[in-house]
Amino acid sequence: MMDERQPQAPLRLDVVSLFPQAFHVLYALGVIGRAFKAGLAELYTHNPRDFAPGPHHKVDDSPYGGGAGMVLKPEPVFAAVESIPAGHRRRILLMCPQGRPFCQSDAQRLATNHDQLVMICGHYEGIDERIRCLADEELCVGDVVLTGGEIPAMAVINAVLRLRHGTVGQAESLQQESFCQGLLEYPHYTRPRVFRGMDVPAVLCSGDHGAVARWRQAQREQRTRQRRPELLPHPAGIMTMSGGKS
């Protein structure tokens, strides 16, 4: 089946980070790297330290009220964000453990509705609270605290860019992934047929495409029920999807 989606403008990615070199790895990351090389996306990094005044370009300071750690100052972050050209359909994201969990529907929304994503990466003990007003939304990648927002930002870039037109060779493969239609993906097998006593399910070698499709759907439902039941809206939801009990 041919992919008939309309071509999209190159996705502009602007990252505000104290460690811009961390993002160089994206250029060598399989289909993501090839997407950059093909001009499907452009990545720009902006270091707040370059916008900090004084000979030491200080970007952090001790918190008002006392406490451990240092806080990222607002002035250099504001200056960095305000230096970024505002493109068409821009969205500014703050990578923050207090943000809403980033999920596949967010990746699809950002890939479809926006042609420029600006990602602000926090660091140190935290960010000055006033930085939050720069962002359209705050996102996190799980209930875990990292040393900075660079890894979450790279996760967002990966998830969004792979959904953009032209990144993945077979666009229909994106429709059967985990989280699509609220279900996890079915298990995959390849040669050899038997490996250390573990056999490939016979239905996958039967040549019966209808039976294969039914098996895969049943596996998606079973795996979701067993591993991520919270993805299901209610117990009857899976029965509705499959047309009957599995």
N, C-alpha and C positions, 0 to 999 in steps of 0.2 A: 504494500500500500504506500502510495506516495504521500509525502508530507505537504499539504496544500496551505499551510499557514503563511500569512503574509510576512515578508522579510521585516525584521526589526532594526531600528537604529542601533549602532553599537552601544553597549551598556557602559556608562561611565561610572567608575568606582573610585571614590575619594576616601582615603583612610587617614584619620587624624590620630597619630600614634607617636609615642616617644621611641619606638623601636621599628622604624620603617623597614629595616633590613629583614625583618621576620617574614615579610610578604614576598620576598624574592622566590621562595620555594614554590609559589603558585605557578610560576612560568614553566616549571618542569613537572607539573602534576597531571600527567595523562591528558585526557580530553579537555581538562581545564586549561592546561598549558597550550594545547593546540588551538583552543578558542581565542586565547590572547594573540597567538601568532597569526591567526586568520583574520584578526581585526574585529571579532565579534564583541570584544570588550576592551576597555582601556583602564589601566590602573594608575592612580596618582596617589602618592603619599605626602603627607603634610606633618612635619614635626613641630609640635608646639614650642620646642626649645628654640627653633629658629625665629620665633616671634616674641621671645622673652627678653626684656630689657636688661641692661647691665653687662659687665664683663663675664659673668659666670652663667648668664642665661638661665636664671633660677626659675624652675617651673613648679616647685612645691614649697610648702611652708607648714609650720606646726598648726594644729587645730585650735580655734578659739574654744575656750572652756577647758583646755587641757586634754590629755589622753595620749595613748600610744600612737606611733606612726606619723606619717606626713600626709598632707592633703594636696591634691592637684589644684593649682591656682586657676582662677577663672580667666584672667587677662590673656595669657598665651593661647588658651583653647578658643576663646571667643575670636581672637585675632586670626588664628589658623582657619577656623570655619568661615569667617567672613571674607577671607582671601580667596575662597574657592568659587569659581564661576558657577552661577546658578543656571543649570541646564533645564531642559524640558522634562516635566514630570519628575521632579526631584523629591527624594525622601531622605530625611536625616534620622539616623538610628544611633542610639546610645547603647553600647554594649555594657550591661550592668547586671550584677547578680540579683538586683531588686526588680528587674524587668520581667515582662511576661515571657513565659517559655516559648522559644522559637520552635515552630512546628512546620510540617510540610505544606500546610495550607498558607502559611505566611510566605514560604519560599515561592509558591505559585503566584500569590498575590503580588509580591514584589517583582517577580520576573515578568508578569503580565502588565502591570499598571504603571511601572516606572522605568525610566531610561537613565536615571542617575541616582546612585545610592551613596550617601555620605555617612561613614561610620566613625563614631567617636570612641576611642579606646581609653578607658580609664586606667589608672595605675596607682601605686602606693596604697596607703590605707583606705583612700576613697577620693571622691571628687568633691570640689566645692559645690554645694547644693545648687547654686545659681547656674551651673553649667547645664542642668537638666532642661532649662527653658529653651535651649538651642534645638532640642530633638523633637521630632514629630512622634516618636515612640521609643520605648526602651525594651530591649530584648535580652534574654539570657539563654544559655544553652543547657541549662540543667541546674539542679539544686546543689551547686558546688561553687566555691570561691577560688578563682585563679589569680595569678600574680598580675594579670592585666587583661585587657579586652582583645588582644591580638588573636588568640586562638578562636574565640567566639566570632570575631569578624571574619576570619578565614573560613569558618564553617558556614557563615551566611553567604559569603562570596561563592563558595563551592556549590551550595545547595541552590542558589538562585541562578548562577551562570549555566549550570547543566540543564536547566529548564528553558533556557533561551533558545530560540530557533537557530538551528545549525550546529549546536554544540554536540549533541548526541546524534550519531548517524541514523539510528532507527527510532524516530520519535514515538512510535507506537509502544516501544519498550517501556516508556515512562508511565504508561497507563496501567501497568501490572505490578508496580512496585509496592513496597510496604507503605502503608498509610493511605494509598489511593483507595477511594471508596470506603475508607474507614477500616480497612483490613491489612494485615501483614501479608508479605509476599509468600508464595508457595515455595517449597524446596526445589532445588535444581540438582541435576545429575549430568555427568558426562562420562566419557570412556575412562577406564575400562568398566565393563558392565558389572564385574565382580571384583571387589577390592578388599582383601583381608577378611573374606567371608561375608562382606556386606554387599548385597545385591541391589541393583537398580529396580525400582518397582516395575513389575511386568507391564502395567498399563502404558508406561512411557515408551515401551518397545513394541507396542501392539500395532501401531499404524492407524489406530482408530482415533481420529482427531476429536471427535465428540466425547469419547470416553476420557481422553487426556484433559480436555477442557473441564469436564465435570470433576475429575480427580483433583485438578489444580484448585478449583473453586472450593471444594470440600476441605482441602488442605489449608487454604487461606482462612477459612472460617474456624477450623479446628485450632490452628496455631494462634489466632487472635484470641479465641476463647481461653486457651491455656496460658498464653504468655502475656497478653495485654488486654485482659477483660475490660479494663476501664475505657478502652477505645469504643466499646459497643454501647450504643445509647440505651438499650434495654434487651433482656433475654430474647425477645421475639424478633429483634432486628436481624439477626443472622438467618433465621428461618425465612424471613421475607426476601432476603437477598438471594437465597439459594432456591426458593420455591418449595422448600420442604425441610424436614429434619434431616440432619446428617449423622 
